Amino acid sequence: MLKDKKYISIPFDDKKLMERNVALFILRKMSNFLASSMDRQALLNGALARVLEDFDLEAGRIYLMEADERHLFLAAHSGIEISGLERINLNEGFSGKAARTKSFIAQYVTELEDQNRVALLKSKGLKIVICVPLISMDKVGGVMNLASSRSIELDQDKIDLYTQVGNQIAVAADNARLYNDLQEKLQHLDEKKKMIKFFAYSITHDLKSPAIGIHGFSRRLKEKCSEDLNEKGKRYCDEIMRLAEHMVILLEEMNSYIATKEVQPHFEGVRLKGMTSTINSEFASRLKSRGIKFREPDFDPEIIADKEALIRAFRNLVDNALKYGGDNMRKIRLGYARDEAFHILSVSDDGIGISTEDKEKMFEAFQRSHTSQGTMGSGLGLAIVKEVAKKHGGRAWVESNSGKGSAFFITIPRNLKCTRV
C-alpha cells in the first residue's frame, strides 16, 4: 500500500491543507466551528458568517422547517433586508422548491418569479441567488439562501462543496435542537425531583408528630378511662396505638431512605468490630429474650467507608433477621471476608430462609416478602441496604434457600479514599 516507503508520517498543517485542497479546508473549518457550540442560534449565525466569508458572498439567510413541515421560518440572516421574509410557504418560490425537491438551485435575480423580490435584490446590487437544501438523515430540515453581486463559476465540485457544507449545518442544527430539547426535559425532571423531594421531606417530618400524638392520646385514653371502656374499646385503643407506632416506624424508615439516597457519603477509616459492637449493643435485649446467639467477625480490619451508612445497613439486616427469621432461629452472625477488590460484609442467620420468588424483588423499595406478612415493617429496609452498597461503589445480594437460613452480603471497594474535610 505504501509502495517504496515502510510508513508515512506527515504532521498536520492547516495552512498546507488549504494550499493543497481548499474544499477540504473549508469543510474542516466548518466542522470545527459546528462542534464548538450546542446553542442553535449561535451555531446558525456563526455558520452563515463563515459560509459568506469562505465563498466570498454578500448576503445570506438560513431557514429551518417548522413542525407542520409546510413552512420554513427564518433562523439566521446577514447582509439583507428580511422584512416580509420571516416565514416561507413550502409550496411557493425559490426556497420552497429547493426544500421540496432536495435540490441545489442557482439562478440570476432577474429570473425570479417574485418581481417585488427582484426589485429589492437588484436595488442591493445582487445578481445571483443560490439555495442550498439543508439535509440531515436524508430529510430536509431547512434551506440556506445565498446571494452575490457578481457572477459565480459553478462546477460540480463547487456545487458538491455547497451541498456538503449545507449537510454539515443541517446535522449540527438537528443535534443542537435535540440537545436543547434534552436540556429542557432534564430541567423539567429536576423540577419534578425537587417537588417530590419536598413532599417526601414534608411527609416524613410533618406527619411524625401527629402519629406520636395519636399514639400518646390513645394510651392515655386506655389508662385514664379504663373503667369506662369495655373490652372492645380497649382493643380499639390497642389497635390505634399499634397503627400509630407502625406509622412512626414507616416515617422514620422513609426519612432514612431519603437520607441514604440524597446525602453524599463521608468516607473515613472505620474499625469493623467497632460497628458490629454497636449493633450488638442495640439489639442485646431482643437477642437475649429470644435466646439468639450473636457472633461478631473474627477479624477487625479497617475499612474506608461511611460509618453511619454502614451501621444503618447492618441495623436493617439484623432487624430483618429478627423479624422474619422465624421462632426457631438461634444464630445471627456478622461475617467478613475479602478478595482483591472488595471487603465482603455479611449478616447470616439459621432462620426459615427466603424463597426464590422473594429473592428477586426484595431489595426494591416497598417490596415485602411472603414471610413478612403480618409483621410490622416499612418495606424499605433492604432498599436502604442496597442504596448504601451502591453509594460505596459496591453491591448487595442475598443467598438463601427456604428452610435453610439466609445470608445477606454487601461489598465495599478496597480502593476507597477518605473524604477530605
C-alpha positions as CSV (number, residue, x, y, z in Angstrom):
1,M,0.0,0.0,0.0
2,L,2.9,2.4,0.8
3,K,4.9,1.2,-2.2
4,D,8.5,2.3,-1.6
5,K,8.0,3.5,1.9
6,K,7.7,1.5,5.1
7,Y,5.5,4.1,6.7
8,I,4.2,7.6,6.2
9,S,4.4,10.4,8.8
10,I,3.1,13.8,7.9
11,P,2.4,16.4,10.6
12,F,-1.0,18.1,10.2
13,D,-0.8,21.7,9.0
14,D,-3.9,23.8,8.3
15,K,-2.0,26.2,6.0
16,K,-0.7,23.4,3.8
17,L,-4.1,21.7,3.7
18,M,-5.6,25.0,2.4
19,E,-2.9,25.1,-0.2
20,R,-3.5,21.5,-1.3
21,N,-7.3,21.3,-1.1
22,V,-9.4,24.4,-0.4
23,A,-12.6,22.4,-0.3
24,L,-11.4,20.1,2.5
25,F,-10.0,23.1,4.3
26,I,-13.4,24.8,4.2
27,L,-15.2,21.6,5.4
28,R,-12.7,21.1,8.2
29,K,-13.0,24.7,9.4
30,M,-16.8,24.5,9.3
31,S,-16.8,21.1,11.2
32,N,-14.6,22.5,13.9
33,F,-16.9,25.5,14.4
34,L,-20.1,23.4,14.4
35,A,-18.6,21.2,17.1
36,S,-17.8,24.2,19.3
37,S,-21.3,25.1,20.4
38,M,-24.6,23.5,21.2
39,D,-26.6,26.8,21.2
40,R,-28.5,26.6,18.0
41,Q,-28.8,30.3,17.4
42,A,-25.1,31.0,17.9
43,L,-24.3,28.0,15.7
44,L,-26.5,29.1,12.8
45,N,-25.3,32.7,12.9
46,G,-21.7,31.7,13.0
47,A,-22.1,29.1,10.3
48,L,-23.8,31.6,8.0
49,A,-21.0,34.1,8.6
50,R,-18.4,31.5,7.7
51,V,-20.1,30.5,4.5
52,L,-20.3,34.1,3.4
53,E,-16.6,34.6,4.1
54,D,-15.4,31.3,2.6
55,F,-17.4,31.6,-0.6
56,D,-17.0,35.4,-0.9
57,L,-20.7,36.2,-0.9
58,E,-22.5,39.3,0.3
59,A,-25.8,38.1,1.9
60,G,-27.5,35.0,3.2
61,R,-30.4,33.6,5.2
62,I,-30.9,30.2,6.9
63,Y,-34.4,28.9,7.1
64,L,-35.5,25.9,9.2
65,M,-38.5,23.6,8.8
66,E,-41.5,24.3,11.0
67,A,-43.2,21.4,12.8
68,D,-46.0,21.3,10.3
69,E,-43.5,20.7,7.5
70,R,-45.3,23.1,5.3
71,H,-43.5,26.3,6.2
72,L,-39.9,27.5,6.8
73,F,-39.1,30.1,9.4
74,L,-36.1,32.5,9.3
75,A,-33.4,31.3,11.8
76,A,-30.4,33.4,10.8
77,H,-29.6,36.2,8.3
78,S,-26.9,38.6,7.3
79,G,-26.5,41.4,4.8
80,I,-30.0,41.7,3.5
81,E,-33.4,43.2,4.5
82,I,-35.7,40.5,5.9
83,S,-39.0,42.3,6.2
84,G,-41.7,40.1,4.9
85,L,-39.4,37.1,4.6
86,E,-39.7,35.8,8.2
87,R,-41.8,32.8,7.0
88,I,-42.0,31.0,3.7
89,N,-44.6,28.6,2.4
90,L,-43.1,25.4,1.2
91,N,-45.3,25.3,-1.9
92,E,-44.1,28.7,-3.1
93,G,-41.0,30.3,-4.5
94,F,-37.3,29.6,-5.0
95,S,-36.7,28.4,-1.4
96,G,-39.8,26.2,-1.3
97,K,-38.8,24.4,-4.5
98,A,-35.3,23.7,-3.2
99,A,-36.8,22.2,0.0
100,R,-39.5,20.2,-1.8
101,T,-37.1,18.7,-4.3
102,K,-34.0,18.4,-2.2
103,S,-32.2,20.3,-5.0
104,F,-29.4,22.8,-5.1
105,I,-30.7,25.8,-7.1
106,A,-28.8,28.8,-8.5
107,Q,-30.1,31.4,-10.9
108,Y,-30.0,35.1,-11.8
109,V,-32.0,37.5,-9.7
110,T,-33.8,38.7,-12.8
111,E,-35.2,35.2,-13.4
112,L,-37.0,35.1,-10.0
113,E,-40.8,34.9,-10.2
114,D,-41.5,37.4,-7.4
115,Q,-41.0,40.8,-9.0
116,N,-41.0,42.6,-5.8
117,R,-38.2,40.4,-4.7
118,V,-36.3,41.0,-7.9
119,A,-36.6,44.8,-7.4
120,L,-35.3,44.5,-3.8
121,L,-32.3,42.3,-4.7
122,K,-31.4,44.4,-7.7
123,S,-31.5,47.5,-5.5
124,K,-28.9,45.8,-3.3
125,G,-26.7,45.2,-6.3
126,L,-27.2,41.4,-6.1
127,K,-27.1,39.4,-9.4
128,I,-27.0,35.7,-8.4
129,V,-29.1,33.8,-5.8
130,I,-28.3,30.3,-4.6
131,C,-30.4,28.0,-2.5
132,V,-28.8,25.0,-0.7
133,P,-31.1,22.4,0.9
134,L,-30.1,21.5,4.5
135,I,-30.4,17.8,4.6
136,S,-29.8,15.5,7.7
137,M,-30.5,11.8,7.7
138,D,-32.0,12.1,4.2
139,K,-34.6,14.6,5.4
140,V,-34.7,18.3,4.6
141,G,-34.5,20.4,7.7
142,G,-34.4,23.8,6.0
143,V,-32.6,25.8,3.3
144,M,-29.7,28.2,3.1
145,N,-30.2,31.2,0.7
146,L,-27.1,33.0,-0.5
147,A,-26.6,36.0,-2.8
148,S,-23.8,37.5,-4.8
149,S,-23.2,40.8,-6.6
150,R,-21.0,39.2,-9.2
151,S,-21.2,36.2,-11.5
152,I,-20.1,32.9,-10.0
153,E,-18.5,29.9,-11.6
154,L,-20.3,26.8,-10.6
155,D,-19.0,23.3,-11.5
156,Q,-20.0,20.0,-9.9
157,D,-17.2,20.1,-7.4
158,K,-18.3,23.6,-6.2
159,I,-21.9,22.5,-6.0
160,D,-20.9,19.4,-4.0
161,L,-19.0,21.6,-1.6
162,Y,-22.0,23.9,-1.1
163,T,-24.2,20.8,-0.5
164,Q,-21.8,19.2,2.0
165,V,-21.5,22.4,3.9
166,G,-25.3,22.6,4.0
167,N,-25.4,19.0,5.3
168,Q,-23.0,19.8,8.0
169,I,-25.1,22.7,9.1
170,A,-28.3,20.6,9.0
171,V,-26.8,17.8,11.2
172,A,-25.4,20.4,13.7
173,A,-28.7,22.2,13.8
174,D,-30.5,18.9,14.4
175,N,-28.1,17.9,17.2
176,A,-28.4,21.4,18.8
177,R,-32.2,21.0,18.7
178,L,-32.0,17.6,20.3
179,Y,-29.6,18.9,22.9
180,N,-31.8,21.8,23.8
181,D,-34.9,19.5,24.0
182,L,-32.9,17.2,26.3
183,Q,-31.8,20.1,28.5
184,E,-35.5,21.3,28.8
185,K,-36.6,17.8,29.7
186,L,-33.8,17.4,32.3
187,Q,-34.8,20.8,33.8
188,H,-38.4,19.6,33.9
189,L,-37.3,16.4,35.6
190,D,-35.1,18.3,38.0
191,E,-38.1,20.4,39.0
192,K,-40.2,17.3,39.4
193,K,-37.5,15.7,41.5
194,K,-37.3,18.8,43.8
195,M,-41.1,18.8,44.2
196,I,-41.1,15.1,45.0
197,K,-38.2,15.6,47.5
198,F,-40.1,18.5,49.1
199,F,-43.2,16.4,49.6
200,A,-41.2,13.4,50.8
201,Y,-39.4,15.6,53.4
202,S,-42.7,17.2,54.4
203,I,-44.4,13.8,54.9
204,T,-41.5,12.3,56.9
205,H,-41.2,15.3,59.2
206,D,-44.7,16.8,59.5
207,L,-46.6,13.5,59.9
208,K,-44.4,12.0,62.6
209,S,-45.6,14.4,65.4
210,P,-49.3,13.7,64.8
211,A,-48.7,10.0,64.7
212,I,-46.8,10.2,68.0
213,G,-49.7,12.3,69.4
214,I,-52.3,9.8,68.3
215,H,-50.3,7.0,70.0
216,G,-50.0,9.0,73.2
217,F,-53.6,10.1,73.4
218,S,-54.8,6.5,72.7
219,R,-52.6,5.2,75.5
220,R,-53.8,7.9,77.9
221,L,-57.4,7.2,76.9
222,K,-56.9,3.5,77.8
223,E,-55.2,4.3,81.0
224,K,-57.4,7.1,82.3
225,C,-60.7,5.8,81.1
226,S,-60.1,2.1,81.5
227,E,-63.1,1.6,83.8
228,D,-65.4,3.2,81.3
229,L,-64.2,1.1,78.3
230,N,-65.4,-2.4,77.6
231,E,-63.0,-5.0,76.1
232,K,-63.9,-3.9,72.6
233,G,-63.0,-0.3,73.4
234,K,-59.7,-1.4,74.9
235,R,-58.9,-3.4,71.8
236,Y,-59.6,-0.4,69.7
237,C,-57.1,1.6,71.7
238,D,-54.5,-1.1,71.4
239,E,-55.1,-1.2,67.6
240,I,-54.8,2.6,67.3
241,M,-51.6,2.5,69.2
242,R,-50.2,-0.3,67.1
243,L,-51.1,1.5,63.8
244,A,-49.7,4.8,65.1
245,E,-46.4,3.0,66.1
246,H,-46.3,1.5,62.6
247,M,-46.8,4.9,61.0
248,V,-43.9,6.3,63.1
249,I,-41.6,3.4,62.0
250,L,-42.6,3.9,58.4
251,L,-41.9,7.6,58.5
252,E,-38.5,7.0,60.2
253,E,-37.6,4.5,57.5
254,M,-38.7,6.8,54.7
255,N,-36.5,9.5,56.2
256,S,-33.6,7.1,56.5
257,Y,-34.1,6.0,52.9
258,I,-34.2,9.6,51.6
259,A,-31.1,10.5,53.6
260,T,-29.3,7.5,52.2
261,K,-30.1,8.4,48.7
262,E,-29.5,12.2,48.9
263,V,-26.7,12.7,51.4
264,Q,-23.2,12.4,49.9
265,P,-21.2,9.7,51.7
266,H,-18.4,10.7,54.1
267,F,-15.6,8.1,53.8
268,E,-13.3,7.6,56.8
269,G,-11.3,4.8,58.3
270,V,-13.7,2.5,60.3
271,R,-12.9,-0.5,62.5
272,L,-15.3,-3.3,61.7
273,K,-15.6,-4.5,65.3
274,G,-16.5,-1.0,66.5
275,M,-19.5,-1.1,64.2
276,T,-20.6,-4.6,65.0
277,S,-20.3,-4.0,68.7
278,T,-22.6,-1.0,68.3
279,I,-25.2,-3.3,66.5
280,N,-24.8,-6.0,69.3
281,S,-25.5,-3.4,72.0
282,E,-28.6,-2.1,70.2
283,F,-30.2,-5.5,69.8
284,A,-28.9,-7.1,73.0
285,S,-32.2,-7.2,74.8
286,R,-34.1,-8.6,71.9
287,L,-31.4,-11.2,71.3
288,K,-31.4,-12.2,74.9
289,S,-35.1,-12.5,75.2
290,R,-35.3,-14.9,72.3
291,G,-32.1,-16.9,73.2
292,I,-30.3,-16.0,70.0
293,K,-26.5,-16.1,69.8
294,F,-24.9,-13.1,68.2
295,R,-21.5,-13.7,66.7
296,E,-19.2,-10.9,65.6
297,P,-16.4,-11.2,63.0
298,D,-13.1,-12.8,64.0
299,F,-11.2,-10.1,62.2
300,D,-11.1,-6.4,62.9
301,P,-9.9,-4.8,59.6
302,E,-10.0,-1.0,59.0
303,I,-12.5,-0.3,56.2
304,I,-12.7,3.1,54.4
305,A,-16.5,3.6,54.4
306,D,-19.3,5.9,55.5
307,K,-19.6,4.7,59.1
308,E,-23.2,5.9,59.8
309,A,-24.5,4.5,56.5
310,L,-22.8,1.1,57.1
311,I,-24.2,0.9,60.6
312,R,-27.6,1.7,59.2
313,A,-27.3,-1.2,56.7
314,F,-26.2,-3.6,59.5
315,R,-29.0,-2.5,61.7
316,N,-31.6,-3.1,59.0
317,L,-30.2,-6.6,58.2
318,V,-30.1,-7.7,61.8
319,D,-33.6,-6.2,62.4
320,N,-34.9,-8.1,59.3
321,A,-33.4,-11.3,60.6
322,L,-35.1,-10.9,64.0
323,K,-38.5,-10.0,62.3
324,Y,-38.6,-12.6,59.6
325,G,-36.2,-15.4,60.7
326,G,-38.9,-17.4,62.5
327,D,-39.3,-18.6,66.0
328,N,-36.8,-21.4,65.7
329,M,-33.9,-19.1,64.7
330,R,-31.0,-19.4,67.1
331,K,-28.0,-17.7,65.5
332,I,-27.1,-14.4,63.8
333,R,-23.6,-13.9,62.5
334,L,-21.9,-10.8,61.2
335,G,-19.2,-12.0,58.8
336,Y,-16.2,-10.6,57.0
337,A,-14.1,-11.7,54.0
338,R,-12.3,-10.0,51.2
339,D,-10.9,-10.5,47.7
340,E,-8.5,-8.5,45.6
341,A,-11.0,-5.7,45.1
342,F,-13.7,-5.7,47.8
343,H,-14.4,-6.1,51.5
344,I,-17.3,-8.5,51.8
345,L,-19.6,-8.0,54.8
346,S,-22.4,-10.3,55.6
347,V,-25.3,-10.9,58.0
348,S,-26.4,-14.5,58.1
349,D,-28.9,-16.5,60.2
350,D,-30.2,-20.0,60.6
351,G,-33.9,-19.0,60.2
352,I,-36.6,-20.0,57.9
353,G,-34.8,-18.8,54.7
354,I,-36.2,-17.0,51.7
355,S,-38.0,-18.3,48.6
356,T,-36.6,-17.8,45.1
357,E,-39.5,-15.7,44.2
358,D,-38.9,-13.3,47.1
359,K,-35.2,-13.0,46.5
360,E,-35.7,-11.5,43.0
361,K,-37.5,-8.4,44.3
362,M,-36.8,-7.9,48.0
363,F,-34.2,-5.1,47.5
364,E,-36.7,-2.9,45.8
365,A,-38.4,-0.1,47.7
366,F,-41.7,-1.1,49.4
367,Q,-41.4,-4.7,48.4
368,R,-42.1,-7.2,51.1
369,S,-41.7,-11.0,51.1
370,H,-44.4,-13.6,51.7
371,T,-42.8,-14.3,55.1
372,S,-43.2,-10.7,56.2
373,Q,-47.0,-10.7,56.0
374,G,-48.4,-9.8,59.4
375,T,-45.1,-8.4,60.6
376,M,-44.7,-4.6,61.2
377,G,-42.3,-3.1,58.7
378,S,-41.9,-0.4,56.0
379,G,-40.6,-2.4,53.0
380,L,-37.6,0.0,52.9
381,G,-35.0,-1.8,55.0
382,L,-33.4,-3.8,52.2
383,A,-33.8,-0.8,49.7
384,I,-31.6,1.2,52.2
385,V,-29.1,-1.6,52.3
386,K,-28.9,-1.7,48.5
387,E,-28.5,2.1,48.4
388,V,-25.7,2.1,51.0
389,A,-23.8,-0.5,48.9
390,K,-24.4,1.5,45.7
391,K,-23.1,4.7,47.3
392,H,-19.9,2.9,48.2
393,G,-19.5,1.5,44.7
394,G,-20.4,-2.0,45.7
395,R,-23.5,-4.2,45.6
396,A,-25.9,-6.1,47.8
397,W,-27.4,-9.5,47.4
398,V,-28.8,-12.5,49.3
399,E,-28.1,-16.2,49.3
400,S,-30.8,-18.4,50.8
401,N,-32.9,-21.5,50.5
402,S,-36.3,-21.9,52.0
403,G,-35.9,-23.6,55.4
404,K,-32.1,-23.3,55.5
405,G,-31.3,-19.8,56.7
406,S,-30.3,-16.6,54.8
407,A,-27.1,-14.7,54.2
408,F,-27.1,-11.0,53.1
409,F,-23.9,-9.6,51.6
410,I,-22.6,-6.1,51.0
411,T,-19.3,-5.4,49.1
412,I,-17.2,-2.3,49.8
413,P,-14.4,-1.4,47.3
414,R,-11.0,-1.7,49.0
415,N,-9.6,1.3,47.0
416,L,-11.9,4.0,48.5
417,K,-10.1,7.1,49.8
418,C,-11.0,9.1,52.9
419,T,-13.1,12.1,52.2
420,R,-11.2,15.3,52.6
421,V,-12.7,17.8,55.0
